Amino acid sequence: MLAAVAVVTTGVFAARWYNIGAEIGENALSAPEALARAQAGEILLVDIRRPDEWQATGVPLGAVPLDLRRDDFVDALMAEVGGDRERPVALICARGVRSARLADQLSQAGFTRILDVPEGMLGSGAGPGWLARGLPVMQ
């Protein structure tokens, strides 16, 4: 019985960690869409991962690296969007878990056009991820 509980718990944790249930929904972009829209100037793409993650994989081409753990994250994001809470901002992390959570928080903070890249850099249920797609990164 205890072993069965451990297996189920591990499975639930793994499903959340890899964001297996992620989908491209109404407020979401695939990695290629995020790249195209960032390059066209239609969105501000923000990589919210940690500095050690940026160093390990690079930052998506055209993205602003902004560690979500910063105490002044909202202020730093406001500076990046020039104070415009209506500017479209797309968030990317490793697998779409942190970006989805932060998208909700930023919407509650008054940002009106927050998008998510749920496949992230490493892939999830929403897609193979920025890196597996061979999309460009900056070091």
Secondary structure in CASP SS format (residue, H / E / C, confidence):
PFRMAT SS
TARGET T0000
AUTHOR 0000-0000-0000
METHOD secondary structure of the structure
MODEL  1
M C 1.00
L H 1.00
A H 1.00
A H 1.00
V H 1.00
A H 1.00
V H 1.00
V H 1.00
T H 1.00
T H 1.00
G H 1.00
V H 1.00
F H 1.00
A H 1.00
A H 1.00
R H 1.00
W H 1.00
Y C 1.00
N C 1.00
I C 1.00
G C 1.00
A C 1.00
E C 1.00
I C 1.00
G C 1.00
E C 1.00
N C 1.00
A E 1.00
L C 1.00
S C 1.00
A H 1.00
P H 1.00
E H 1.00
A H 1.00
L H 1.00
A H 1.00
R H 1.00
A H 1.00
Q H 1.00
A C 1.00
G C 1.00
E C 1.00
I C 1.00
L E 1.00
L E 1.00
V E 1.00
D E 1.00
I C 1.00
R C 1.00
R C 1.00
P H 1.00
D H 1.00
E H 1.00
W H 1.00
Q H 1.00
A H 1.00
T H 1.00
G C 1.00
V E 1.00
P E 1.00
L C 1.00
G C 1.00
A C 1.00
V E 1.00
P E 1.00
L C 1.00
D C 1.00
L C 1.00
R C 1.00
R C 1.00
D C 1.00
D C 1.00
F H 1.00
V H 1.00
D H 1.00
A H 1.00
L H 1.00
M H 1.00
A H 1.00
E H 1.00
V C 1.00
G C 1.00
G C 1.00
D C 1.00
R C 1.00
E C 1.00
R C 1.00
P C 1.00
V E 1.00
A E 1.00
L E 1.00
I E 1.00
C C 1.00
A C 1.00
R C 1.00
G C 1.00
V H 1.00
R H 1.00
S H 1.00
A H 1.00
R H 1.00
L H 1.00
A H 1.00
D H 1.00
Q H 1.00
L H 1.00
S H 1.00
Q H 1.00
A C 1.00
G C 1.00
F C 1.00
T C 1.00
R C 1.00
I E 1.00
L E 1.00
D E 1.00
V C 1.00
P C 1.00
E C 1.00
G C 1.00
M C 1.00
L C 1.00
G C 1.00
S E 1.00
G C 1.00
A C 1.00
G E 1.00
P C 1.00
G C 1.00
W C 1.00
L C 1.00
A C 1.00
R C 1.00
G C 1.00
L C 1.00
P C 1.00
V E 1.00
M E 1.00
Q C 1.00
END
